[in-house]
Amino acid sequence: MPNRSLDLSGGSVFLNLLRAAKGALIRAAASTQPFGGAGFETIREIIMTSRRHNSKGHAQLTAIVLVALAVAALISAKRITVAQTQASSVEPNKATKARLQGIVNGILAAWDKADVVCLGEDHGSKNDSDLRITLLEHPDFVHKVNAVIVEFADSNHQDILDRLALEGEDIPREQLRALWKDTSGKVTWESPIYEAFLRAVRTVNLALPREKRLRLIAGDNSSERNRGRFIREAVSREILDKRLKALGIYGSGHCENRGMGFPGELSEKYPGRIWSVSSFYNIDEGRRSFGLGNESKLIPITGTEKAKLPVGKMFFLTSYNDTATLGDLFNAIVYYGNVKDVKVPADRR
């Protein structure tokens, strides 16, 4: 039999409160933050209001709200678990970090003479991602480097990088997306390896006093048609002219010591101050040409006989007839050993 006292004395209030509880649950499900704080405060207010209006309605609504709380907590916990799993799945494991230490030590030594190390990458490469995170997390890195300039961030949103790296703010992914959503490489930068690196910088910085923290610098600009010019000017203005030590992370073509890369384009103005390194474009050909085996290593090029070797099939984009030598391209070459590389696809969350 219907509860007429509830219908007459508090039915409309009950329905309004029920709608409010439903709204709180929907907001909790849609939120990227853990359910709590304002969410719990909303639920508490709903329960207290229902108690004032109708005791029977209060009992029914309390039961509904408790279920809503349980569901919201499960949704929030699942979301956090998924995000953490996504981030951890692209981070290098202990064995990988140990294997890369020889390469990392060689790169760290480059800052003894150079101000900028341009670490070239093959976009989406898990090997390249593992190397830069391992380099960043080496205890000597923060003692040698002041800043990191990255291709996968738009300078129109430099404030987001400052909040993340300098202030230590834990910024959700949908807000970080503003860093790359308008750039020419926006599809590439959706791969979680790029977000993972930005968060790794934040983690390293949290252990440092603010004045010692690494600054993340946005190394692209979605409003600039001439990307090469923007990159040259950003590296000059933000790093070299300020006499800072920095790591640059760009596609390998941007790191070449000839005109198409910013180390080559800036070499006359800043002689000897930029050092560039990349892995082979064609790993099989590099392995064959150098007689390489299973061991990972950093291969010095500048100042060695290897600098005179023709690029050939080891480094090519569209033609095997490149007249350049290895010395025209990089100061050193990264060889990951007999390790298969994988492309980490875009994260569509």
N, C-alpha and C positions, 0 to 999 in steps of 0.2 A: 504494500500500500504506500502511495507517495507520501513523503514527509511534508504536509502542508505548512507546518510551522516554519520549516526551512524555506519553503517557497515564498511564504508571505513576509517573514521577518528578516530573512537574510539571503534569499536566493540570488538576488541580483548582485549583492556584495560577493557572495561565493563565486559566482560566475566571473565577475571581474577579477577576483583574486586568482582564480584558476587560470584565466588568460595571462595574468602577470607571471604566474609560475611557469606557464608554458613559454612565455617570452624569455624568461631568464634561462630556461633550458636551451632554447634555440640559440641565444647569444653565446652560451657556453660552448655549444657544439660548433659554432662558427668561429669562435675566437681562436687565435694561435697561442694564447697564453694559458697557463695552468688555471683551472677553475678555482676560484677562491677570492678573498678580498671583497670587491664590490659585489661579486656573484653571491657569496654567502650572506652579505649584508642585505641584498635584495630579498633572498629567501627568508631571512630572519624577520624582516619587516612584514612580509606576506603572512607568515605564521602568527605574529603578534596581532596584526590587524584582524585576522580571522577569529582569534580568541576573543577579542573585544566584541565582535558582532554576533557570534553564534557558536556555542560550545560543540554542538553536533557537527556543524559545518567545519569547525576547527579540526575535529578529529579526522574527518574525511580528507580535508585539504592537507593536513599534516602527513597523512599516509602517502598522498600523491606527491607531495614535495620531497619526501624522503626517497621515493623511487626516482624522482627527477635528479636529486643530488647524486644518487648512485650512478645513474646513467651518464650524467655530466662528468663525474669523476673518471669513469671508464673511458669516455671519449677523450678527455684531456690527457689521461695517462697513455692511451694508445698513440695520440698525436705526438707526444713528447718522445715516446719510444721510437716511432718511425723516423722522426727528425734526427735523433741521436744515432740510430742505426745507419741512416743515409750518410751522415757525416763521418762516422767511424769506418764505414765500408771503403772509403777512398783514402784513408790515411795509411801511411806505410807502417808495416809491422816491425817488430824488433829485428827480425832476421834481415829484412830489407835495409833498415837503417844501418845495421852493422856492415852489410855488403857495400854500402855507398860511402863509408867513412873515408876511404882513400881519395875518392873524387872530391868529397867535401873539403878535406884538408888542403887539397891543391887549389880549390877555388878560394878558400879563405886566405891563402897566402898571396893571392893576386892583389888584395887590398893593401898589402905592404908597400906597393908602388903605385897602383892605380886608384882613382877615386870612384869610378863607376865600373861595376861588373855587369855586362849585359848577358843574361842567361837566356839563351834562345830556347824556344820550345816548339814542339810539334803539337798543334792545337788538339786538345782532348787526350793527350798521351798520359797514361798512368805512370810510366817510368819517369817522365819529366816532372810530374806532380810530386812523386815520391822524393825526387832529388831536391826540389826547392823547399819542401817541408823539412826534410832532414837537415838541409843547410841552415834554414832559419832556426831550428831547434838546437843546433850545436851551441854549447855554452860560450864559445868565443865570438859568435856572430854579433851579439849585441855590443861587444867591446870594440868591434871593427866598423860597424855600420850604423848610420844615423837614420836612413830612410830607405823605403822600398817604393819604386814607381812601377805601376802595373798597367798593362795594355787593357785589361778587362774592367776599367772603371772610367766613367765619364766625369771630366773635371767640372761640369755643371753641377755635380752633386758631391763636391769635395767635402762638404760639411758632414755627409754620412760617414765617410772614411775617418774623419777626425773624431766623430762621436764613438765610432767603433774602436779605433786604435788608441787614441789619446785619452778619451774619457772612460773607455772600458765598457761602454754600453752594449748590452746583449741585444742586438737588433734582429728582429725576425726576418726570415728569408724574403717575404713579400715586400718588405721595405728595402732590403738590400738590392732587390731587382732593379730599383731605380738607377743603380750604378751602371747597368749595362743595357737596359731595355731599349734605349734609343740609339745605341751604337751600331756600327755596321757589322759587328761580330756578335750581335745579341743572341743568335741561335747557338753559336759556339760556347758563349759564356754561361749558358744555362747548365752546362755540365757541372756537377757538384764539386769537381776538383778545384774550381776557382773560388767558390764560396768557402771551401775547406781551407784554402790558403789564407784568405782574409781573416777567418776565425782563428787560424793558427797564430797569426800576428797578434791578434787581440790577447790570446792566451799567454804568449810570451811576454807581452807588455804588462799584464796584470801582476807579474812578479817584480816589476821595476817601478821605481819612483817616477812620477809623471815627467819630470825634466829629462829622464834618461830613456823614455819610451821611443820606439821606432815610429816614424811618421809614415803613413801610407799616402802615396801621392797618386792621384788619378792621371794616367798617362795617355788618355784619349779624350776627344771632344766631339760630341755628336753634331755640333754646329759648324765644325771646321771641315771644309771640303778637301783641303790639302793636308792629309793626315801626317805625311812625312815631315812637313814643315812644322806642324804643331808639336810632334814628338821631339824634334830637334830643339825647338824653342823651350819646351817644358823641361827637358833634361838640362839645358844650359841655364835657364832662369832659376829653377827650383833646386838644382844640385850643384852643378859645376861652378857657377858664379858665386855661390854661397860657401864654396870650399867644403862641401859635405862629402861623406862616403855613402854610397848607395848601391843597392841591388836593383837592376832593371829586369823585368820579366816581360818579354815580347816574343812574338813569333820569330823564328830563327832568321828570316829574311831581314827583319829590322835590326838584327845584331851583327850583320856582316860588316867587315872592315873596308869594304868598297862603297862606292857612292850610293847604292840602294839602301844601305843600313845607316843608322844614325852614328855609329862609331866611325864609319868612313867619312860621312858628311861633316863631322865635327873634328876630325883628326888634325886639320891645319890650325884651327883656333885653339884646340886643347890637346896639344901633342903629348902622347904617352899617358893620358889621364883616363882613358877608357879601355877596358880589357873585355874581350868577348869570347864566348864559349857556347858550343852547341853540340848535340849528338849528330851522328851521320844522318843525312836525308835518306840514303839507301844503306841500311845497316849491313845487308849481305855483301854488298860491294865493298864497304869499308872493312868488314871482317876479312874479306879475301885479299884486298890490297895491302893491309897491314899485317896479315898473318895472325889475326887475333883469335884467342880461344875462349875459355869459359870465364876467365877472370875479368871483373869490371876494373876500369882504370881511366884516369885522365891522361890524355895524350898531348904533351906539349908540342906546339907547332912553331910559334915565333922563336927565332934564334936557332932553329934546328934545320937539318937538311930536308925535313919533311915539308917545310914551308915552300920549297920549290916544286913540289909535286903538283901535277895538273889536277884540277878538280875532278875531271872525268865523270864517271857515273856515281861517285861517292856523294856528291852534292849537285843536284840538278833540280830544276823546276820544269822546264819544257824542252830542254835540249841537252844532248850529250856533248855538244861541240863548244862548251864554255871554255874560253881561253884563260880563265883565271887559274891561279894557283891556290893551294890551301892557305898560304900566308895572306892572300887577298881576302879571305873569308873570316877566319877566326884565329885567335891566339892559342886556343887549345880545343880539343875535341873530347867529348864525353863518350865513353863506350860502356854500356851497361852489362857487358858479358853475355853469356848464353842465356838470356832472359827474354822471354816473349813479351812484347808490349801489347797493351790492349787500349782501345779507345773507350773512354768513359762517356756514355751518351748523356744527352740533356736530361735534366730532372724536371719533369712537367708538373710537379706538385704546385 
